[in-house]
Amino acid sequence: MRTLPKKIVVASGNVHKIEEIKRIFSDAEIISMREAGFKGDIEESGKTFRENAYIKAKAVCDCVKAPVLADDSGLCVDALDGAPGVYSARFSGGNSADNRALLLKRMEGISHRAASFACAVCLIYPDGNALFGEGYTRGKILFEEKGNCGFGYDSIFYSDDLKKSFGEATEEQKNSVSHRYRALEDLRSKL
């Protein structure tokens, strides 16, 4: 049985994601992979969120020789057979606004708008031991953007838990029900 490391390197350059992890794992020192000295790029070649989380965690851990936490997450839309899924961040080939615009366009004329955010996290230790957590949050795709909080798809995702879009939610509200929070709590339960 492993314990939560005192210091964890996060295999991400996404400032929003790192801040969210810092708030959720406030009992550990969280630093970015860049702060730990990792300068490379990681190709997310996995077919699942879990595979991508492992690929990122292992690549950074092999370099920095410290416990590394990585996640992979995305939006899975029922009517689009789970798309954009693992391709959420690069769905349109552009930025987050382009991704939202493309998704809204693909959803035109579709009344079944159920969706979920999914997240897999991997905590890997220098000895190669890896632990995983998974989390999901259900909701639906809105017809237009609502709110300007959060990032990514937040302004078009209506949360069943919060009864409003993630874009209208405070960070604390979103973190209390988010897929990443639930994945990290699942991981914490295994420590």
Disulfide bonds with the S-S distance in Angstrom:
none
